[in-house]
C-alpha cells in the first residue's frame, strides 16, 4: 500500500507533460488566430470591393435629369437672391448603375480581383437600392479558412457587407459661370 501511494506522489516527468500541454495549447491558439486574421482580412476586402462597386454604379449620370434645370436669366437671379433650387445632388441612372455593379461583380468573380487574395468565393449582390441620387447595396461572399481546425469543424465562413454612395457637386466660387472670388 505504501509503494502505490508513493508512486502517485512521485513528480518525475511532470514537466514534460506540462510542456506538451502548453505546446498543444499554443499551437491551437496560433491556428485560431491565423484563421481569425484571415477572416478579418477577407471581410475588409469584401467591404472595400463593395464600396468600389457602389462607386462604380455612381458613375452613371442621368443626363436628362441633370440638364433639366439648365441656366437661364430667371434661374440666375433666383440663385443670387438665395431663393433658387436646392441642390439634391447629382442624379444617377439606376438601371445603368445596377448593370455596371453586376458586371463588376461577375468580372471579379470570374477573373479574380487584387483584393480577393483572401480566398473569397461565391461573391454575390444580395440587395440593391437606388433612388436616383444615391445607391445602397449589400454583398456576400464565402471565405475559406487557411487552417481548418478539426475540433471546431469549420472550414468556410460566410461574410456580408454593405455600402452606399451619394454623388455630390464640389463646392465652388463659380456661380452660374461667374467667378465671384
VOPAGU-2260 file (C-alpha; in pm, 1 decimal, decimal comma):
REM VOPAGU-2260
SITE   aa  ch    i         X         Y         Z
SITE  UNK   A    0       0,0       0,0       0,0
SITE  UNK   A    1     282,1     234,2      84,1
SITE  UNK   A    2     451,6     176,1    -251,8
SITE  UNK   A    3     134,4     255,3    -452,7
SITE  UNK   A    4      83,1     589,3    -270,4
SITE  UNK   A    5     449,9     670,9    -321,0
SITE  UNK   A    6     416,3     614,4    -698,4
SITE  UNK   A    7     131,0     868,1    -722,1
SITE  UNK   A    8     326,8    1133,4    -534,1
SITE  UNK   A    9     636,8    1091,6    -749,8
SITE  UNK   A   10     676,6    1401,5    -971,9
SITE  UNK   A   11     931,7    1265,2   -1219,2
SITE  UNK   A   12     831,7    1352,1   -1579,7
SITE  UNK   A   13     560,6    1601,4   -1482,8
SITE  UNK   A   14     743,9    1889,9   -1653,5
SITE  UNK   A   15     731,8    1710,3   -1990,5
SITE  UNK   A   16     352,2    1665,4   -1959,3
SITE  UNK   A   17     316,3    2038,4   -1885,3
SITE  UNK   A   18     545,5    2125,0   -2175,7
SITE  UNK   A   19     348,3    1909,6   -2419,7
SITE  UNK   A   20      20,6    2054,0   -2291,5
SITE  UNK   A   21     140,9    2412,3   -2331,4
SITE  UNK   A   22     277,8    2334,8   -2679,6
SITE  UNK   A   23     -60,3    2193,1   -2790,0
SITE  UNK   A   24    -235,5    2495,6   -2638,5
SITE  UNK   A   25      -3,1    2743,1   -2815,1
SITE  UNK   A   26     -36,3    2557,1   -3144,8
SITE  UNK   A   27    -416,2    2562,0   -3117,2
SITE  UNK   A   28    -417,9    2932,4   -3033,1
SITE  UNK   A   29    -189,5    3015,0   -3325,2
SITE  UNK   A   30    -417,3    2822,6   -3563,4
SITE  UNK   A   31    -723,7    3005,4   -3430,9
SITE  UNK   A   32    -550,0    3344,8   -3454,5
SITE  UNK   A   33    -440,5    3267,9   -3811,6
SITE  UNK   A   34    -798,8    3187,0   -3905,6
SITE  UNK   A   35    -934,1    3497,5   -3729,7
SITE  UNK   A   36    -680,6    3715,8   -3910,0
SITE  UNK   A   37    -776,5    3558,0   -4239,8
SITE  UNK   A   38   -1147,0    3622,9   -4176,9
SITE  UNK   A   39   -1072,2    3983,5   -4078,9
SITE  UNK   A   40    -873,6    4043,5   -4398,6
SITE  UNK   A   41   -1141,3    3876,6   -4610,0
SITE  UNK   A   42   -1410,8    4093,7   -4450,1
SITE  UNK   A   43   -1203,6    4405,7   -4510,0
SITE  UNK   A   44   -1152,2    4305,7   -4873,6
SITE  UNK   A   45   -1523,4    4238,5   -4919,6
SITE  UNK   A   46   -1606,0    4580,0   -4771,4
SITE  UNK   A   47   -1353,0    4750,2   -4999,4
SITE  UNK   A   48   -1491,7    4569,3   -5301,3
SITE  UNK   A   49   -1849,1    4661,1   -5203,7
SITE  UNK   A   50   -1751,6    5027,4   -5173,6
SITE  UNK   A   51   -1579,2    5008,0   -5513,0
SITE  UNK   A   52   -1892,3    4852,8   -5665,8
SITE  UNK   A   53   -2105,7    5134,8   -5521,8
SITE  UNK   A   54   -1868,2    5394,5   -5668,1
SITE  UNK   A   55   -1879,5    5210,1   -5999,4
SITE  UNK   A   56   -2258,7    5238,6   -6003,3
SITE  UNK   A   57   -2245,9    5609,9   -5915,9
SITE  UNK   A   58   -2057,2    5699,9   -6231,1
SITE  UNK   A   59   -2369,9    5668,5   -6448,3
SITE  UNK   A   60   -2510,5    6019,4   -6489,8
SITE  UNK   A   61   -2880,9    6059,2   -6567,0
SITE  UNK   A   62   -2829,7    6328,3   -6830,6
SITE  UNK   A   63   -3199,4    6410,8   -6873,9
SITE  UNK   A   64   -3243,6    6484,8   -6501,9
SITE  UNK   A   65   -2905,2    6659,8   -6478,1
SITE  UNK   A   66   -2970,1    6908,4   -6761,5
SITE  UNK   A   67   -3337,6    6962,2   -6684,3
SITE  UNK   A   68   -3281,3    7284,5   -6488,4
SITE  UNK   A   69   -3035,5    7447,9   -6726,1
SITE  UNK   A   70   -2921,6    7802,5   -6666,4
SITE  UNK   A   71   -3137,7    8092,5   -6776,0
SITE  UNK   A   72   -3165,6    8453,9   -6655,7
SITE  UNK   A   73   -3453,5    8383,5   -6416,3
SITE  UNK   A   74   -3266,4    8093,3   -6257,2
SITE  UNK   A   75   -2956,0    8313,2   -6221,5
SITE  UNK   A   76   -3147,1    8590,6   -6040,1
SITE  UNK   A   77   -3320,3    8338,8   -5811,4
SITE  UNK   A   78   -2981,8    8182,1   -5730,9
SITE  UNK   A   79   -2822,3    8516,6   -5649,5
SITE  UNK   A   80   -3115,0    8607,7   -5421,3
SITE  UNK   A   81   -3092,4    8275,0   -5243,7
SITE  UNK   A   82   -3437,6    8150,5   -5344,0
SITE  UNK   A   83   -3318,9    7920,2   -5623,7
SITE  UNK   A   84   -3341,1    7545,6   -5635,2
SITE  UNK   A   85   -3176,0    7348,8   -5360,3
SITE  UNK   A   86   -2921,0    7106,8   -5494,9
SITE  UNK   A   87   -3031,3    6747,4   -5418,2
SITE  UNK   A   88   -2709,3    6604,8   -5562,2
SITE  UNK   A   89   -2604,8    6456,5   -5891,0
SITE  UNK   A   90   -2877,6    6240,3   -6048,9
SITE  UNK   A   91   -2772,0    5890,6   -6146,5
SITE  UNK   A   92   -2912,9    5635,5   -6387,7
SITE  UNK   A   93   -3011,6    5349,0   -6155,5
SITE  UNK   A   94   -3059,9    5086,9   -6427,7
SITE  UNK   A   95   -2716,3    5150,8   -6579,0
SITE  UNK   A   96   -2564,9    5166,0   -6228,5
SITE  UNK   A   97   -2703,5    4825,1   -6133,4
SITE  UNK   A   98   -2586,2    4679,9   -6465,5
SITE  UNK   A   99   -2231,9    4814,7   -6403,2
SITE  UNK   A  100   -2229,7    4675,2   -6048,7
SITE  UNK   A  101   -2343,3    4330,3   -6162,6
SITE  UNK   A  102   -2086,1    4331,8   -6441,9
SITE  UNK   A  103   -1810,8    4428,2   -6195,3
SITE  UNK   A  104   -1911,9    4151,0   -5954,8
SITE  UNK   A  105   -1921,2    3899,0   -6239,2
SITE  UNK   A  106   -1580,6    4012,0   -6366,7
SITE  UNK   A  107   -1417,1    3999,0   -6023,9
SITE  UNK   A  108   -1571,5    3658,3   -5951,6
SITE  UNK   A  109   -1450,4    3510,7   -6281,0
SITE  UNK   A  110   -1109,8    3673,5   -6327,2
SITE  UNK   A  111   -1029,6    3748,5   -5965,9
SITE  UNK   A  112    -955,9    4079,0   -5810,0
SITE  UNK   A  113    -641,8    4218,3   -5647,0
SITE  UNK   A  114    -848,6    4247,3   -5329,9
SITE  UNK   A  115    -974,1    3888,0   -5337,9
SITE  UNK   A  116    -649,1    3725,0   -5231,1
SITE  UNK   A  117    -808,6    3621,6   -4901,9
SITE  UNK   A  118    -981,4    3316,6   -5057,4
SITE  UNK   A  119   -1313,7    3492,3   -5121,0
SITE  UNK   A  120   -1551,7    3282,0   -5327,8
SITE  UNK   A  121   -1921,3    3295,7   -5419,5
SITE  UNK   A  122   -1926,6    3674,8   -5443,7
SITE  UNK   A  123   -2284,9    3792,0   -5497,9
SITE  UNK   A  124   -2505,9    4100,3   -5491,2
SITE  UNK   A  125   -2775,5    4040,8   -5229,1
SITE  UNK   A  126   -2958,8    4373,7   -5230,4
SITE  UNK   A  127   -2958,7    4685,9   -5446,4
SITE  UNK   A  128   -3146,4    5010,1   -5385,6
SITE  UNK   A  129   -3129,2    5332,3   -5582,3
SITE  UNK   A  130   -3346,3    5641,8   -5552,5
SITE  UNK   A  131   -3188,8    5840,6   -5835,7
SITE  UNK   A  132   -2938,6    6025,4   -5615,5
SITE  UNK   A  133   -2782,1    5754,6   -5400,4
SITE  UNK   A  134   -2700,6    5385,9   -5425,0
SITE  UNK   A  135   -2709,7    5129,1   -5145,3
SITE  UNK   A  136   -2600,5    4769,9   -5193,6
SITE  UNK   A  137   -2530,5    4458,5   -4991,7
SITE  UNK   A  138   -2291,9    4185,4   -5096,8
SITE  UNK   A  139   -2189,4    3848,5   -4959,7
SITE  UNK   A  140   -1904,3    3606,8   -5010,8
SITE  UNK   A  141   -1762,5    3290,0   -4861,1
SITE  UNK   A  142   -1411,5    3290,1   -4714,0
SITE  UNK   A  143   -1215,9    2966,9   -4686,3
SITE  UNK   A  144   -1010,5    2932,1   -4369,1
SITE  UNK   A  145    -639,6    2867,0   -4430,2
SITE  UNK   A  146    -619,1    2615,2   -4144,4
SITE  UNK   A  147    -941,0    2419,4   -4086,0
SITE  UNK   A  148    -935,8    2337,2   -3718,3
SITE  UNK   A  149   -1055,9    1979,7   -3660,2
SITE  UNK   A  150   -1217,6    2024,2   -3319,5
SITE  UNK   A  151   -1424,4    2325,0   -3433,2
SITE  UNK   A  152   -1520,7    2167,9   -3771,8
SITE  UNK   A  153   -1542,4    2499,9   -3957,5
SITE  UNK   A  154   -1366,8    2538,5   -4290,6
SITE  UNK   A  155   -1568,1    2821,9   -4451,0
SITE  UNK   A  156   -1718,4    3145,9   -4319,5
SITE  UNK   A  157   -1999,4    3345,4   -4478,8
SITE  UNK   A  158   -1932,9    3721,1   -4489,3
SITE  UNK   A  159   -2171,9    4009,2   -4560,8
SITE  UNK   A  160   -2100,1    4373,5   -4634,1
SITE  UNK   A  161   -2296,2    4683,3   -4727,4
SITE  UNK   A  162   -2209,2    5023,4   -4870,2
SITE  UNK   A  163   -2378,3    5332,1   -5000,5
SITE  UNK   A  164   -2271,1    5619,5   -5219,1
SITE  UNK   A  165   -2407,1    5966,6   -5284,3
SITE  UNK   A  166   -2292,2    6192,0   -5566,0
SITE  UNK   A  167   -2225,7    6549,3   -5460,3
SITE  UNK   A  168   -2112,3    6853,1   -5650,1
SITE  UNK   A  169   -1786,2    7014,9   -5545,6
SITE  UNK   A  170   -1807,6    7345,5   -5362,8
SITE  UNK   A  171   -1702,7    7630,5   -5586,4
SITE  UNK   A  172   -1694,5    8006,9   -5607,0
SITE  UNK   A  173   -1811,7    7991,6   -5966,5
SITE  UNK   A  174   -2182,6    8083,4   -5956,3
SITE  UNK   A  175   -2365,5    8030,3   -6284,5
SITE  UNK   A  176   -2047,4    8081,7   -6484,2
SITE  UNK   A  177   -1942,6    8395,7   -6293,7
SITE  UNK   A  178   -1630,2    8370,2   -6080,7
SITE  UNK   A  179   -1723,2    8559,5   -5759,6
SITE  UNK   A  180   -1394,3    8519,3   -5583,6
